[in-house]
Amino acid sequence: MRQNKAMQRWLAVGLLVVFIALLAALTVIPATSKLIELNGEEDTLALKLKKYERILSRKEAVTEGVEAVNEQIQEQGYFNSQQTEALASAEMQEFIKKTIVDAGGKLSSTQALPVKNKDNFSLLTVSVRMTGNIEVLRSVLYQLETSTPLIMINQLDIRPMRGVRNRITRQIDPSNELNINFQAVSFMRKQTG
């Protein structure tokens, strides 16, 4: 009987050890691994925080740089500064007309096309028809593309004009004149408010 009681005690102690080990496996080990995982996340978040603090410390310098670039763009006059799109388009048409006449060409027509809006800009487009020789065309294109506000040329179509029939020889005399069609595009910042 004594042996049986000793055996029961050892069995109880063994069960207690197994229970404590099982309890440790179910609570202490997951809690420890979660603690290690959270510690790793804390380190990662601390590195991200330092990175964002460095970025924020440069924010003021970047903002000043953007403002300086915007001021330079305004000073260079690349964008049309009229109050309305209609005024800007009319000013552009008048500039194109003067440029063609000064170069020795003949303006057939100008037509303002509908304004296209993209992001914070309005694209002002004028369709132009003119006649002139190759030197007139070169001069007009140069004047338009080097102007401020900036004007770009799209859809340039150049066709030779038919010559005039000579009454004596009944042959068509060649002509140096060209029929020229193009679109002139300028940009305007959208008016806010």
Secondary structure, DSSP 8 states (H G I E B T S, - for coil): -HHHHHHHHHHHHHHHHHHHHHHIIIIIHHHHHHHHHHHHHHHHHHHHHHHHHHHHHTHHHHHHHHHHHHHHHHHHT-SB--SSHHHHHHHHHHHHHHHHHHHT-EEEEEEE---EEETTEEEEEEEEEEEE-HHHHHHHHHHHHT-SS-EEEEEEEEEE----B-TTT-SB-----EEEEEEEEEEEE----
